[in-house]
Amino acid sequence: MTKVDSVTRSRERRKLMMELLERKVRLRARQLYDERGQVEGLELDDWVRAESEVLKSSILAPLWNKRQERELVEV
């Protein structure tokens, strides 16, 4: 096994974990939206609350936060 394979594998693993975490946040945000009776205009509130709830119970929170910080710098 070469170092490139290991690096590529780690990168792909992190990417997959982030996609799964985002899917959980998206699902929870949708649940919150449905619980509110599907009232429009509070999507950001739903997302932030869902993100907070999901990350509270996830060991991936540091990885997620690091990605968010990178995205802010890129903007």
TAJONOR-V261839 format. One record per run of one state. SS is the DSSP state (h for helix, s for strand, l for the rest). FROM is the first residue (numbers start at 1). TO is the last residue. If there is no record, write none. Layout:
# TAJONOR-V261839
SS;FROM;TO + SS;FROM;TO
This chain:
# TAJONOR-V261839
l;1;2 + h;3;35 + l;36;42 + h;43;56 + l;57;60 + h;61;74 + l;75;75
